[in-house]
Amino acid sequence: MIDLPPLRVARQVGKYNLFGLGFRPFFLLTSLWAVIGVSLWGLWLLGYAQFSPHGGMMVWHQHEMLVGLGSALAAGFLLTAVRNWTKLSTPTGWMLAALATTWLLGRLVWWLGDLIPSYLIALGDSLFLPWLLWAIARPIWRRKQWSQWPFIAVLCALIVANTLFHLATITEAVSNALASQLATYALVSLLLVMGGRIIPFFSERGCALSLKKTPERLVQAYFALLLLVALLDMTGMFLSLFSVASLLMFGLLFAQLIYWQSWRTHTNPLVWILHLGYAGLAIGFLLKSLVLLRPDIAALSTHAWMIIGMGGIGFGMMARVSLGHSGRALVVLPGMQWAFLLVITAGVSRLLSTTWSVFLPLTVALWVGAFLILLWNYMPVWLQRRVDGQPD
C-alpha cells in the first residue's frame, strides 16, 4: 500500500498564488513556449536568424513542439484533474515550483550542445516526465482508479519517445522519425482521451445540451484502431491496410462529433473551439488515408493533429479550466473568440503552406497572435489567487 497524504493546498501568500495548483504554472509555461518556440522556429525557417541547438533546428523543433509543449500542456491538465478525481494531493507550493523548474531545465539544455556532453543534455531533459508520471500515478494507484490508466500509458509513451529523440542525436542506430511518430501518436491519444472526458461535459453545461451517451463499443473501436494505425505507421508496413484504417478512424471520430451534436455549440466559443480541435484530429486521419495517392498530403497530418487538434483542444481546455479553477464566471474574456479563430486558422494556413509558401509566415503570425491574446487575458488568472477567496 502506498501511503499518501490527504488533499493539501499550497499556503496562499498575498495576492499571488502561481504554485497553488498545477494548471497555473504549466498553462503559463505552455502559452509562453507556444509563443517563444514557434517564433524561434519561424525566424530560422524564414532565414531571419541562425540558431544551432543540440541536434539541429529540425530535431529541436520536432522535439519541442511535441515533447516540450505537449508535456507542459499534459502536466497542467493532469495535475489539476487527477487531484479532482482522486481527492488526493498533487504537487503544489515549492514542489510544484521545482517540477516546473525541471521542465524549464529541459528546454534550456538543448541550447548547451557546444558546452556540455550529449549525455548531460539527455539527462537534464529526461528528469521532468518521470517525475510527472510519479506525481499523477501515486494518487491514481492509491484510489485504484483504473479508468485513468490511459493517461499513465500516454506519459510512458512520451518518456520512451523522449529517450529515442536523445538516442537519435547520439547514435545513428535510432531513427529520429520514429521518436517523432511515437510522440505524435502519444499526444493524439492524450487529446482523444482528454477530449472524451471534457468535451461532452463542457458541452452539456455550456450549451444546455442533453447528449446521447456515446456507445462504449464506438470508443473501444477507435482506440483499438488508433493503436493499429500507429503501429502500421511506425513500422511502414501494409500501406493499403494503413490507408483503410486511417480512413475508418476518420469516420469513427466524425461519428463521435455527431453524438456530441457539434453543430449546436456555435453559441459558446468556450465549447466550439473544443469541437473544432477534435475535428482537427479527424482531419489528420483523413490526410493519413491518402498515403498511397498523395504521400506529400498525408505528411501534413501531423500539423493537422498538433496545430488544429492540440491547438484547439488545448487552447479551449486551458481557457475553460483556468476560469473554473480560479473561481471566475465561465464567460469568454475579451478577444478570446478571435484567439480561438486564429489558432484554428493557423492550422489551416499550415496545411496550405505546402502548396503556397506565403502561408508559412502567416501560420507563425496567427499562432503567436493567438497565444499572445491568451497570455494577455489569462496572466492574472494564473498568477493571482482565486477571486472567490477559496483555496485552490
N, C-alpha and C positions, 0 to 999 in steps of 0.2 A: 504493500500500500504506500502510495506517495502522499506524504503529509503536506498539505498546502494550507497557507493561512487563509482566513476568511477574506471577503472582499474588503479592500482598503482603498482609500482615496489619498492622493497626494495633499500634503498640507498646502493650503492656498495662502499665499503671502501677497498683500497689497492688491493692486488692480490686475496683475498679470498672473497667468497660470499656464504657460506654454507646455509644461510637462505634467499636466493634470490627468491626461488620458491620451492614448496612442494616436487618435486621429489628429490631434493638434500639431505636434512637430512633424509627423510624416506626411500629412496633407500639405503642409507648408513646404517641406522639402521636395515633395513630388512636383508641386507647382513651380518652385524655383528652378528645379533641374529641367523641367519641361521647357522653360524659357532659356536657361543658360546652355544646356546641352544642344538643343536644336539650333540656337543662334551660332554656337561654335561650329557646328556641322555645316550650316548654311554659308558662313563666311569662308570656310575651307573649300566647300564644294563649288562655290561661285568664284573662287580664285582671289578673294579679298584678303586672305590671311593664310599663313602656313603654320601648321601645328604638327608635332611629332610625338604623340602619346605612345605608350607601350603597345606594341603590336600594329601600329599604324592607324590612321584615321578610320579606315573602313571597318576594321575589327573593333576599334573603340566605339564607333557609332552603333554597330550592331549590339555590342555588349551593354552599352549604357542605356540604350532605348528599350532593351529587353530586360536584362537582369537589374540594371541600376534603377531605371524609372519604375519598372514593374514591381520590384521588391519593395520600394518605398510605398507605392500605392497599396500593395498587399498588406504591408505592415500597418498602415493607418486603418484599413478596414478590419483586419483580423484582430488586432489588439483591442479594438473597441467592441467588435461584435462578439468575440469569444467571452469577454467579461460579461456581456449582457446574457449570453446563452447559458453560461455556467454559474454565474453569480460568484465567481472566484476571481481573485485579483490577477491582472496582467501588469507588466512593468509600468510604474508611474514614478514621478519625482526624479531623484538622482539616477535611478536605474534606467528609466526611460531616456534621460539625457545621455547616459552612457551608451545605450543602444543606438540612439540617433547619431552620436559621435562616431560609432563604429561604422555606420552606413556612410558617413562623410569621409571617413578614412579610406573606404573602398573606392570612392570617387577620386580621391587625391592621389593614391599610389599609382594610378595609370599614367600619371604625368611625371613620374620619377624614374622612367625607364633607363635614363642615362646615368642615374645616380646610385641606384641600388640594384642588387641581383634580381633576376626574374622570380626566383622562388619567394623572395620577400614581398614582391608585388602580389603574387598569388596568395600568400599568407594574409597580407593586410586586407585583401578583397574577399577573403573567404571566411572572415570572422562573423559577419553580420547574419547571414541566412541561417546557419546552425543555431545561433542564439535566438533568432526569431522563432524558429521551429520549436525550440525548447520552451520558449515563453508561451506559446499557444497550445503545445501538446500536453503540458502538465495539467492545466485545468480541464482540458477535454478528457484526458485519461482519468483524472480524479472523479469526474462526473459520469464517466462511462458513456459519453455522448458519441456513439459510433457513427451517427449520421454526419458528423463533422469530418470524417476521415478523408474526404476528397481534398480538403484544404491541406492536410498533412502530406498527402501524396503530391500535391502541386509544389509545395515547398521542397520536398525531397527531389523532385524533378529539376527544380531550379538550382538546387545545390549541385546536382550532377552536371547540369548544363554549364554552370559557372566553372566547375572544375575542368570540363572539356575545353572551355574557352582558354583557360590558362595553359593547359597541356598543349593546345594547338599553337600557342605562341612560343612554347619551349621546344617541342618536338614535332616533326612532320608526320609522325605516326598517327596523329589525331587530326581529324578534319574540323576546321572552324565552321564549315557549313553545317555539320552535324550538331555542334553546340548551339548554333543559331536556330536550327529547326526544333531541337528539343525545348529550348527556352520559349520559342514561339508557341508551340503546342501546349506547353505548361500554362502559359498565360491565357491562351484561348480557353483551356479547361477552367482556369480560375474565373474568367469572365462569364462562362456559361453557368458555373455553379453559383457565383455571386449574383448574376442576373436572375437565375431561377429563384433565389431567395428574396431579393429586394424588389424586382420589377412588379410582380403581382401585388405584393404588399403595399408598395407606394402607389400603385395604380388605383387600387380599391379605395385608398384613403384620400388620394389627391384628386381623383376624378369621379368619386362617388360611384364606382363600378361594383358590380357583383359578378365576379369572374367565375366561369366554369373551371373546375379543377382539371389541370392537365392530366391525362391518363398516365399512370405510372409506367406503363409499357412504352409510351412515347418517349419519356425521359430516359428510360433504360436503353432504348433503341439508339437515341442519338449519342449517348455517351459510349456505348459499345462501338458504334460506327466511327466516332471520333478516334477511339483507340486504333481501329483498323486503318483509318486514313493516315494517322500519324506514323504507324509502323511501316505502311507501304511507302509513304513519302520519304522517310528517313533511310529506308533500305533501297529505294529506287526500283523496287520490284513490281511486276504486274501492273503496268501503267494503265491498261484498259480497266482493270478492276478498280484501281485508284481513282480513275476518272468517274466511273459509275458511282463509287462510294461517296465521292465528294459531292456529286450531284444529288444523291439521296440525302446527304447531310444538309444541303441547302434546303431541300424540300421539307425535312423534319423541323428545321429551325423556323422556316416560314409558317409551318403549321402551328408552332408554338406561339408565334406572334398573333395568329388568328385566335387562339384560345385566350390570349391576353387582350383581345379587342383593341389593338393598337390604334385603329382609326378613330377611336373615341377619346384619345388622350390629348388631342390638339389644343385643348383649352388650358393646359397646365404645362409650362415649359420644364418644370422640375421633373415631370413624368415623361413627356415626349422625347426628351433628349436620351433617356434610358432606352426607349423603344428604337430610336434611330441607331443608337450604338449597337443594340442587339441585331438590328437589320444589317449593320456593317459586318458582323460575324457571319451571317448567312451569305452575304455577297462575297466574302472571302472564299467560302467553299464553292460558290458558283464559278469564280475565277479559276480555282484549282481544277475544276472539272474540265477545263479547256486545255489541259496539259498536252494532249495529243494533237490538237488542232492549232493552238497558239500558245506555245510554251512561254513566250515573252509576256503574254497577258496573264497566264497562270502565275507567273512570278510576282505579279502585283498583289497577290492575295495577302502577303504579309502586311503591306501598307493598309489594305482594307481592314484587316484584323486589328492592327495596332493603332492606326490613326482614327478611323471611324469607330471601330469596336471598343478598344481600350480608351480612346479619347472620349467617346460618347458615354459609355457606361461609367468609366472612371470619373469623368467630369461631373456627370449628373449625380453619381453616388457621393462624391465629395461635397457638392453643393447642398444636397438634401440632408446627409448625415450630420454635417457641421452645424446646420441650423437646429436640427432636433436635439443634438447633444450639447448645445450651448444655451438651451432654454429660449430660443428665439422662435418667432412665428414662422410657419412654413410658407413663406411668400418669396417671390422672386426678387432678389436685390437689384438695384438699378443697373441696367445694361447687361444683366446676365443672360437674357434671352438672345442678345446679339452675340455674346460669347459662345453660347451653345451652337448657334448657326455658324460661327466662324470655325469652330473645331470640326464640325461635320464637313463644311465646305473645304477645309484644309485637306481632308481625306480624299474628297472628290478631285481636288486640284492635283494631289499627288498621283492619282491614277491617270489623269490626263497628261501629266508632265512627261511620261514616257514617249508620247507622240509629239507633244508641243512643249519644248523646253522652257518656254516663257512661264509656264505654270510652276516651275520649280521654286524660283524666288517667291512667288505668290504663296505657295504652300507654307514656306518658312514664316512669312509675314502673318498669314492667317492663324497659324498655330500659336506663334508667340503672342500675337494680339489677344487671342482668346484667353491664354493663361495670365496675361498681364491684367486683363479685366477681372479675372478670378482673384488674383492677388490683391488688387485694389479693394475689392469688396469684402474679401474674407480674411485679410490680415488681422483686423481687430477681432474677428470671431475666433481665430486660432490662438491669438496671443492673450486675450483678456478672459477674465472669469465669466462664468455663466451670468446672463443678465437677470435671471430669476433668483440669484443669491444661493442656489442649491450647489452642493459639491458635485464635482464631475463624477 
